[in-house]
Amino acid sequence: VSGVGVPLARLGESAPHLVLDEDFPDPFLARVGGTTYAYSTGVAGRNVQVIRSRGFTGWSAPQEALPAANLPRWVDRKLPQVWAPEVYPVAGRYLLYFNARHASFTRKEFDRVHQRQCLGVAVGDGPLGPFRGIDAPLVCAEFAEGAIDANLHREGGNLYLYYKQDSNCCSERSAIHAQARTTDGLAPVGETNRFVER
């Protein structure tokens, strides 16, 4: 690696430098035209943060992409805990995949009961949103521990949703699952495939 062992002050422009001075966890980048959009787990009262840049050196101030009024009905309104957002252009719209706490489904973590994390999707007309949640979770009741970290994959003309069974929350073996989706990205097609287990 270039610069290994050299003091940072002597590396000049090749030195690591601060790109964004914000609390921006679980970032996901999407390129739309000449603009890069970055999405993150919400902080400071936001559910999903979004920023944009045309050159990676200057970013807009974070704004809300999934307002509380647009959260799906299944999400716990008191403590939604919307995590790990990813945004994709699909069939002329933008889909925001995320996981959040379910209002009524729970799971047992050791000796305590907590709300279950489930996968959801919200739809927007553009990459900034605002996105509006679909009122049924994509994946939830299938797993007693919940599901997290949705990722949409395109292969040819087909869409596949990958996600993680959240069993490691409770010291159980976990797995990655994949499921084909309809062309609008909103509904499952066929069986879910379990293909990685740890």
Accessible surface in RSA format (square Angstrom, percent):
REM  Atomic radii and reference values for relative SASA: ProtOr
REM  Chains: A
REM  Algorithm: Lee & Richards
REM  Probe-radius: 1.40
REM  Slices: 20
REM RES _ NUM      All-atoms   Total-Side   Main-Chain    Non-polar    All polar
REM                ABS   REL    ABS   REL    ABS   REL    ABS   REL    ABS   REL
RES VAL A   1   167.06 109.9 104.53  94.6  62.52 150.7 116.56 101.3  50.50 137.0
RES SER A   2   114.37  96.6  77.69 103.7  36.68  84.5  56.35 120.0  58.01  81.3
RES GLY A   3    21.94  27.1   0.00   N/A  21.94  27.1   7.29  20.0  14.65  32.8
RES VAL A   4   113.97  75.0  85.41  77.3  28.55  68.8  91.98  79.9  21.99  59.6
RES GLY A   5    81.23 100.2   0.00   N/A  81.23 100.2  42.81 117.5  38.43  86.1
RES VAL A   6    53.06  34.9  41.46  37.5  11.61  28.0  43.06  37.4  10.01  27.1
RES PRO A   7    74.90  54.6  61.64  56.2  13.26  48.2  74.40  61.4   0.50   3.1
RES LEU A   8   111.21  61.9 102.68  73.5   8.53  21.4 102.83  72.2   8.38  22.5
RES ALA A   9   102.03  93.8  60.79  93.8  41.24  93.8  73.97 104.2  28.05  74.3
RES ARG A  10   183.66  77.1 149.63  76.3  34.03  81.0  57.33  78.3 126.33  76.6
RES LEU A  11    37.59  20.9  24.40  17.5  13.19  33.2  27.10  19.0  10.49  28.2
RES GLY A  12    52.98  65.3   0.00   N/A  52.98  65.3  43.11 118.3   9.87  22.1
RES GLU A  13   177.63 102.0 147.12 111.3  30.52  72.7  70.12 135.6 107.51  87.8
RES SER A  14    87.06  73.6  51.00  68.1  36.05  83.0  54.72 116.5  32.33  45.3
RES ALA A  15    17.09  15.7  13.35  20.6   3.74   8.5  13.35  18.8   3.74   9.9
RES PRO A  16   103.58  75.5  73.67  67.2  29.90 108.7  86.44  71.4  17.13 106.5
RES HIS A  17   135.32  74.0 107.62  74.8  27.71  70.9  97.51 100.5  37.81  44.0
RES LEU A  18   130.55  72.7  98.59  70.5  31.97  80.4 103.42  72.6  27.13  73.0
RES VAL A  19    74.49  49.0  55.14  49.9  19.35  46.6  58.33  50.7  16.17  43.8
RES LEU A  20    46.23  25.7  30.27  21.7  15.96  40.1  32.47  22.8  13.76  37.0
RES ASP A  21   117.26  82.1  94.86  94.4  22.40  53.0  20.98  49.4  96.28  96.0
RES GLU A  22    89.77  51.5  62.34  47.2  27.43  65.3  10.98  21.2  78.79  64.3
RES ASP A  23    94.47  66.2  78.20  77.8  16.28  38.5  35.54  83.6  58.93  58.8
RES PHE A  24    26.56  13.3  11.44   7.1  15.12  39.4  12.27   7.4  14.29  40.9
RES PRO A  25    46.59  34.0  35.83  32.7  10.77  39.1  46.46  38.4   0.13   0.8
RES ASP A  26    75.78  53.1  57.43  57.2  18.35  43.4  17.11  40.3  58.67  58.5
RES PRO A  27    92.35  67.3  67.26  61.3  25.10  91.2  67.47  55.7  24.89 154.7
RES PHE A  28    41.07  20.5  37.92  23.5   3.15   8.2  41.07  24.9   0.00   0.0
RES LEU A  29    95.99  53.5  76.04  54.4  19.95  50.2  76.04  53.4  19.95  53.7
RES ALA A  30    15.19  14.0   8.53  13.2   6.66  15.1  15.19  21.4   0.00   0.0
RES ARG A  31   142.05  59.6 109.93  56.0  32.12  76.5  55.17  75.4  86.89  52.7
RES VAL A  32    41.28  27.2  33.80  30.6   7.47  18.0  36.97  32.1   4.31  11.7
RES GLY A  33    71.05  87.6   0.00   N/A  71.05  87.6  46.86 128.6  24.19  54.2
RES GLY A  34    30.93  38.1   0.00   N/A  30.93  38.1  17.36  47.6  13.57  30.4
RES THR A  35    15.28  10.9  15.28  15.5   0.00   0.0   4.00   5.4  11.28  17.0
RES THR A  36     3.66   2.6   3.66   3.7   0.00   0.0   3.49   4.7   0.17   0.3
RES TYR A  37    23.55  11.0  23.55  13.4   0.00   0.0   0.00   0.0  23.55  29.0
RES ALA A  38     3.22   3.0   3.22   5.0   0.00   0.0   3.22   4.5   0.00   0.0
RES TYR A  39     0.10   0.0   0.10   0.1   0.00   0.0   0.00   0.0   0.10   0.1
RES SER A  40     0.00   0.0   0.00   0.0   0.00   0.0   0.00   0.0   0.00   0.0
RES THR A  41    14.89  10.6  14.89  15.1   0.00   0.0  14.89  20.0   0.00   0.0
RES GLY A  42    17.16  21.2   0.00   N/A  17.16  21.2   1.15   3.2  16.00  35.8
RES VAL A  43    35.51  23.4  27.44  24.8   8.07  19.4  35.51  30.9   0.00   0.0
RES ALA A  44    94.31  86.7  42.18  65.1  52.13 118.6  63.34  89.2  30.96  82.0
RES GLY A  45    84.11 103.7   0.00   N/A  84.11 103.7  43.89 120.4  40.22  90.1
RES ARG A  46    75.74  31.8  65.09  33.2  10.66  25.4  10.53  14.4  65.22  39.5
RES ASN A  47    15.23  10.5  12.72  12.3   2.51   6.1   2.33   5.6  12.90  12.5
RES VAL A  48     0.00   0.0   0.00   0.0   0.00   0.0   0.00   0.0   0.00   0.0
RES GLN A  49     1.79   1.0   1.79   1.3   0.00   0.0   0.00   0.0   1.79   1.4
RES VAL A  50     0.25   0.2   0.00   0.0   0.25   0.6   0.00   0.0   0.25   0.7
RES ILE A  51     2.35   1.3   1.90   1.4   0.45   1.1   2.35   1.7   0.00   0.0
RES ARG A  52    99.31  41.7  96.70  49.3   2.61   6.2  15.03  20.5  84.28  51.1
RES SER A  53     5.50   4.6   0.19   0.2   5.31  12.2   4.98  10.6   0.51   0.7
RES ARG A  54   177.43  74.5 152.74  77.9  24.69  58.8  68.99  94.3 108.44  65.7
RES GLY A  55    46.84  57.8   0.00   N/A  46.84  57.8  29.05  79.7  17.79  39.8
RES PHE A  56    99.40  49.7  95.88  59.4   3.52   9.2  95.88  58.1   3.52  10.1
RES THR A  57   123.61  87.9  95.32  96.6  28.28  67.4  73.85  99.2  49.76  75.2
RES GLY A  58    49.62  61.2   0.00   N/A  49.62  61.2  38.37 105.3  11.25  25.2
RES TRP A  59    46.65  18.7  12.26   5.9  34.39  80.8  13.48   7.2  33.17  53.8
RES SER A  60    40.85  34.5  25.54  34.1  15.32  35.3  34.77  74.0   6.08   8.5
RES ALA A  61    78.91  72.6  61.02  94.2  17.89  40.7  66.84  94.1  12.07  32.0
RES PRO A  62    16.66  12.1   7.43   6.8   9.23  33.5   7.43   6.1   9.23  57.3
RES GLN A  63    78.96  44.2  75.48  55.2   3.49   8.3  26.88  57.2  52.08  39.5
RES GLU A  64    48.57  27.9  34.05  25.8  14.52  34.6  29.04  56.2  19.53  15.9
RES ALA A  65     0.00   0.0   0.00   0.0   0.00   0.0   0.00   0.0   0.00   0.0
RES LEU A  66     0.00   0.0   0.00   0.0   0.00   0.0   0.00   0.0   0.00   0.0
RES PRO A  67    40.56  29.6  39.19  35.7   1.37   5.0  40.56  33.5   0.00   0.0
RES ALA A  68    62.68  57.6  56.89  87.8   5.79  13.2  57.07  80.4   5.61  14.9
RES ALA A  69    87.82  80.7  57.76  89.1  30.06  68.4  66.85  94.1  20.97  55.5
RES ASN A  70    14.92  10.3  12.29  11.9   2.64   6.3   1.45   3.5  13.48  13.0
RES LEU A  71     8.52   4.7   1.59   1.1   6.94  17.4   1.59   1.1   6.94  18.7
RES PRO A  72     0.53   0.4   0.00   0.0   0.53   1.9   0.53   0.4   0.00   0.0
RES ARG A  73   183.68  77.1 162.70  82.9  20.98  49.9  68.82  94.1 114.85  69.6
RES TRP A  74    15.47   6.2   7.56   3.7   7.90  18.6  15.20   8.1   0.27   0.4
RES VAL A  75     1.33   0.9   0.00   0.0   1.33   3.2   0.00   0.0   1.33   3.6
RES ASP A  76    18.05  12.6  17.44  17.4   0.61   1.5   2.17   5.1  15.89  15.8
RES ARG A  77   125.02  52.5 100.29  51.1  24.73  58.9  63.95  87.4  61.06  37.0
RES LYS A  78   196.57  95.9 162.50  99.7  34.07  81.1 113.42 102.1  83.15  88.6
RES LEU A  79    90.25  50.3  90.23  64.6   0.02   0.1  90.25  63.4   0.00   0.0
RES PRO A  80    25.30  18.4  25.30  23.1   0.00   0.0  25.30  20.9   0.00   0.0
RES GLN A  81    65.81  36.8  53.30  39.0  12.51  29.8  17.36  36.9  48.45  36.7
RES VAL A  82     6.45   4.2   0.00   0.0   6.45  15.5   0.00   0.0   6.45  17.5
RES TRP A  83    90.60  36.4  90.60  43.9   0.00   0.0  76.02  40.5  14.57  23.6
RES ALA A  84    16.97  15.6  14.60  22.5   2.37   5.4  16.23  22.9   0.73   1.9
RES PRO A  85     0.77   0.6   0.00   0.0   0.77   2.8   0.00   0.0   0.77   4.8
RES GLU A  86    31.41  18.0  31.41  23.8   0.00   0.0   1.80   3.5  29.62  24.2
RES VAL A  87     2.68   1.8   1.07   1.0   1.61   3.9   1.07   0.9   1.61   4.4
RES TYR A  88    24.50  11.4  24.50  13.9   0.00   0.0  23.85  17.9   0.65   0.8
RES PRO A  89    66.88  48.7  63.82  58.2   3.06  11.1  64.16  53.0   2.72  16.9
RES VAL A  90     6.92   4.6   2.77   2.5   4.15  10.0   5.49   4.8   1.43   3.9
RES ALA A  91    77.99  71.7  27.57  42.5  50.42 114.7  48.37  68.1  29.61  78.4
RES GLY A  92    81.40 100.4   0.00   N/A  81.40 100.4  44.29 121.6  37.10  83.1
RES ARG A  93    84.45  35.5  83.69  42.7   0.76   1.8  30.64  41.9  53.81  32.6
RES TYR A  94    33.92  15.8  33.92  19.3   0.00   0.0  13.96  10.5  19.96  24.6
RES LEU A  95     0.69   0.4   0.69   0.5   0.00   0.0   0.69   0.5   0.00   0.0
RES LEU A  96     0.00   0.0   0.00   0.0   0.00   0.0   0.00   0.0   0.00   0.0
RES TYR A  97     0.28   0.1   0.05   0.0   0.23   0.6   0.12   0.1   0.15   0.2
RES PHE A  98     0.14   0.1   0.00   0.0   0.14   0.4   0.14   0.1   0.00   0.0
RES ASN A  99     0.06   0.0   0.06   0.1   0.00   0.0   0.00   0.0   0.06   0.1
RES ALA A 100     0.00   0.0   0.00   0.0   0.00   0.0   0.00   0.0   0.00   0.0
RES ARG A 101    36.16  15.2  36.16  18.4   0.00   0.0   1.31   1.8  34.86  21.1
RES HIS A 102    14.76   8.1  14.76  10.3   0.00   0.0   9.64   9.9   5.12   6.0
RES ALA A 103    53.20  48.9  31.60  48.8  21.60  49.1  31.89  44.9  21.31  56.4
RES SER A 104    81.35  68.7  59.26  79.1  22.08  50.9  47.87 101.9  33.48  46.9
RES PHE A 105    74.09  37.1  72.18  44.7   1.91   5.0  74.09  44.9   0.00   0.0
RES THR A 106    54.15  38.5  46.29  46.9   7.86  18.7  18.77  25.2  35.38  53.5
RES ARG A 107    27.17  11.4  19.56  10.0   7.61  18.1   9.37  12.8  17.80  10.8
RES LYS A 108   137.68  67.2 120.05  73.7  17.63  42.0  63.07  56.8  74.61  79.5
RES GLU A 109    35.45  20.4  32.84  24.8   2.61   6.2   2.23   4.3  33.22  27.1
RES PHE A 110   137.73  68.9 111.13  68.8  26.60  69.2 126.05  76.4  11.68  33.4
RES ASP A 111   126.03  88.3  98.21  97.7  27.82  65.8  41.95  98.7  84.07  83.8
RES ARG A 112   152.58  64.1 148.08  75.5   4.51  10.7  46.06  62.9 106.52  64.6
RES VAL A 113   100.06  65.8  73.01  66.1  27.04  65.2  73.01  63.4  27.04  73.3
RES HIS A 114    56.65  31.0  52.16  36.3   4.50  11.5  31.02  32.0  25.63  29.8
RES GLN A 115    36.79  20.6  32.55  23.8   4.24  10.1   7.09  15.1  29.69  22.5
RES ARG A 116    27.99  11.8  27.99  14.3   0.00   0.0   0.00   0.0  27.99  17.0
RES GLN A 117     1.93   1.1   1.93   1.4   0.00   0.0   1.57   3.3   0.37   0.3
RES CYS A 118     0.00   0.0   0.00   0.0   0.00   0.0   0.00   0.0   0.00   0.0
RES LEU A 119     0.00   0.0   0.00   0.0   0.00   0.0   0.00   0.0   0.00   0.0
RES GLY A 120     0.01   0.0   0.00   N/A   0.01   0.0   0.01   0.0   0.00   0.0
RES VAL A 121     0.26   0.2   0.26   0.2   0.00   0.0   0.26   0.2   0.00   0.0
RES ALA A 122     0.00   0.0   0.00   0.0   0.00   0.0   0.00   0.0   0.00   0.0
RES VAL A 123    22.28  14.7  17.42  15.8   4.87  11.7  17.42  15.1   4.87  13.2
RES GLY A 124     4.07   5.0   0.00   N/A   4.07   5.0   4.07  11.2   0.00   0.0
RES ASP A 125   136.04  95.3 111.95 111.4  24.09  57.0  38.13  89.7  97.91  97.6
RES GLY A 126    19.66  24.2   0.00   N/A  19.66  24.2  18.14  49.8   1.52   3.4
RES PRO A 127    19.75  14.4  19.75  18.0   0.00   0.0  19.75  16.3   0.00   0.0
RES LEU A 128    41.08  22.9  39.07  27.9   2.01   5.1  39.07  27.4   2.01   5.4
RES GLY A 129    20.07  24.8   0.00   N/A  20.07  24.8   0.59   1.6  19.48  43.6
RES PRO A 130    91.94  67.0  79.91  72.8  12.03  43.7  80.35  66.3  11.58  72.0
RES PHE A 131     0.00   0.0   0.00   0.0   0.00   0.0   0.00   0.0   0.00   0.0
RES ARG A 132   148.81  62.5 147.43  75.2   1.38   3.3  60.11  82.2  88.69  53.8
RES GLY A 133    11.19  13.8   0.00   N/A  11.19  13.8   0.00   0.0  11.19  25.1
RES ILE A 134    65.50  37.3  63.31  47.2   2.18   5.3  65.49  47.2   0.01   0.0
RES ASP A 135    62.87  44.0  42.73  42.5  20.15  47.6  13.83  32.6  49.04  48.9
RES ALA A 136    59.96  55.1  56.66  87.4   3.30   7.5  57.37  80.8   2.59   6.9
RES PRO A 137    40.01  29.2  22.37  20.4  17.64  64.1  22.37  18.5  17.64 109.6
RES LEU A 138    27.97  15.6   7.61   5.4  20.36  51.2  10.75   7.6  17.22  46.3
RES VAL A 139     3.26   2.1   2.47   2.2   0.79   1.9   3.26   2.8   0.00   0.0
RES CYS A 140     3.56   2.7   1.73   1.9   1.84   4.3   1.73   4.4   1.84   2.0
RES ALA A 141    72.78  66.9  48.44  74.7  24.34  55.4  48.99  69.0  23.79  63.0
RES GLU A 142   115.90  66.5  79.56  60.2  36.34  86.5  58.04 112.3  57.86  47.2
RES PHE A 143    24.86  12.4  22.46  13.9   2.40   6.2  24.86  15.1   0.00   0.0
RES ALA A 144    69.74  64.1  57.48  88.7  12.26  27.9  60.67  85.4   9.07  24.0
RES GLU A 145    34.61  19.9  34.61  26.2   0.00   0.0   7.07  13.7  27.54  22.5
RES GLY A 146     0.01   0.0   0.00   N/A   0.01   0.0   0.01   0.0   0.00   0.0
RES ALA A 147     0.00   0.0   0.00   0.0   0.00   0.0   0.00   0.0   0.00   0.0
RES ILE A 148    19.80  11.3  19.80  14.7   0.00   0.0  19.80  14.3   0.00   0.0
RES ASP A 149    66.89  46.9  57.65  57.4   9.24  21.9  23.97  56.4  42.93  42.8
RES ALA A 150     1.34   1.2   0.30   0.5   1.05   2.4   0.30   0.4   1.05   2.8
RES ASN A 151    58.37  40.3  58.37  56.4   0.00   0.0  15.52  37.3  42.86  41.4
RES LEU A 152    10.22   5.7   0.53   0.4   9.69  24.4   0.54   0.4   9.68  26.0
RES HIS A 153    72.01  39.4  69.23  48.1   2.78   7.1  43.03  44.3  28.98  33.7
RES ARG A 154   115.40  48.5  95.71  48.8  19.69  46.9  50.82  69.5  64.58  39.1
RES GLU A 155   108.73  62.4 103.09  78.0   5.64  13.4  36.06  69.7  72.67  59.3
RES GLY A 156    78.89  97.3   0.00   N/A  78.89  97.3  46.18 126.7  32.70  73.2
RES GLY A 157    73.57  90.7   0.00   N/A  73.57  90.7  41.64 114.3  31.92  71.5
RES ASN A 158    84.41  58.2  80.85  78.1   3.56   8.6   9.84  23.7  74.57  72.1
RES LEU A 159    11.16   6.2   9.24   6.6   1.92   4.8   9.24   6.5   1.92   5.2
RES TYR A 160    61.48  28.7  61.48  35.0   0.00   0.0  32.69  24.6  28.79  35.5
RES LEU A 161     0.00   0.0   0.00   0.0   0.00   0.0   0.00   0.0   0.00   0.0
RES TYR A 162    64.41  30.1  64.21  36.5   0.20   0.5  33.11  24.9  31.31  38.6
RES TYR A 163     7.16   3.3   4.51   2.6   2.65   6.9   2.65   2.0   4.51   5.6
RES LYS A 164    46.29  22.6  46.07  28.3   0.22   0.5  38.75  34.9   7.54   8.0
RES GLN A 165    19.56  10.9  19.56  14.3   0.00   0.0   0.00   0.0  19.56  14.8
RES ASP A 166     8.72   6.1   8.72   8.7   0.00   0.0   0.00   0.0   8.72   8.7
RES SER A 167     1.07   0.9   1.07   1.4   0.00   0.0   0.45   1.0   0.61   0.9
RES ASN A 168    85.79  59.2  67.36  65.1  18.43  44.4  24.70  59.5  61.09  59.0
RES CYS A 169    28.92  21.9   7.09   7.9  21.83  51.3  19.68  49.9   9.24  10.0
RES CYS A 170    17.48  13.2   9.35  10.4   8.13  19.1   8.64  21.9   8.83   9.5
RES SER A 171    86.82  73.4  49.80  66.5  37.02  85.3  40.36  85.9  46.47  65.1
RES GLU A 172   103.66  59.5  91.91  69.5  11.75  28.0  20.02  38.7  83.63  68.3
RES ARG A 173   152.60  64.1 140.17  71.5  12.43  29.6  66.51  90.9  86.09  52.2
RES SER A 174    10.29   8.7   8.98  12.0   1.31   3.0   9.39  20.0   0.90   1.3
RES ALA A 175     3.38   3.1   0.00   0.0   3.38   7.7   3.13   4.4   0.25   0.7
RES ILE A 176    53.86  30.6  53.86  40.1   0.00   0.0  53.86  38.8   0.00   0.0
RES HIS A 177     8.11   4.4   8.11   5.6   0.00   0.0   6.50   6.7   1.60   1.9
RES ALA A 178     9.86   9.1   9.81  15.1   0.05   0.1   9.86  13.9   0.00   0.0
RES GLN A 179    20.79  11.6  20.03  14.6   0.76   1.8   0.76   1.6  20.03  15.2
RES ALA A 180    28.54  26.2  25.82  39.9   2.72   6.2  25.82  36.4   2.72   7.2
RES ARG A 181    12.05   5.1   0.89   0.5  11.16  26.6   0.00   0.0  12.05   7.3
RES THR A 182    46.94  33.4  42.44  43.0   4.50  10.7  46.62  62.6   0.33   0.5
RES THR A 183   114.36  81.3 104.24 105.7  10.12  24.1  75.23 101.0  39.13  59.2
RES ASP A 184    51.20  35.9  49.85  49.6   1.35   3.2  17.22  40.5  33.98  33.9
RES GLY A 185     0.00   0.0   0.00   N/A   0.00   0.0   0.00   0.0   0.00   0.0
RES LEU A 186    40.59  22.6  28.87  20.7  11.72  29.5  28.87  20.3  11.72  31.6
RES ALA A 187    39.82  36.6  39.23  60.5   0.59   1.3  39.82  56.1   0.00   0.0
RES PRO A 188    77.17  56.2  60.67  55.3  16.51  60.0  60.77  50.2  16.41 102.0
RES VAL A 189    72.85  47.9  66.32  60.0   6.53  15.7  69.96  60.8   2.89   7.8
RES GLY A 190    62.96  77.6   0.00   N/A  62.96  77.6  38.18 104.8  24.78  55.5
RES GLU A 191   149.70  85.9 137.12 103.7  12.58  30.0  58.15 112.5  91.56  74.8
RES THR A 192    53.44  38.0  29.70  30.1  23.74  56.6  18.64  25.0  34.81  52.6
RES ASN A 193    91.50  63.1  88.45  85.5   3.05   7.3  19.98  48.1  71.51  69.1
RES ARG A 194   115.84  48.6  85.21  43.4  30.63  72.9  47.04  64.3  68.80  41.7
RES PHE A 195   106.28  53.2  73.01  45.2  33.27  86.6  82.17  49.8  24.11  69.0
RES VAL A 196    61.56  40.5  55.86  50.6   5.70  13.7  60.75  52.8   0.80   2.2
RES GLU A 197    78.74  45.2  53.71  40.6  25.03  59.6  14.29  27.6  64.45  52.6
RES ARG A 198   207.50  87.1 181.88  92.7  25.62  61.0  79.44 108.6 128.06  77.6
END  Absolute sums over single chains surface
CHAIN  1 A    10780.4       8111.9       2668.6       6021.6       4758.8
END  Absolute sums over all chains
TOTAL         10780.4       8111.9       2668.6       6021.6       4758.8
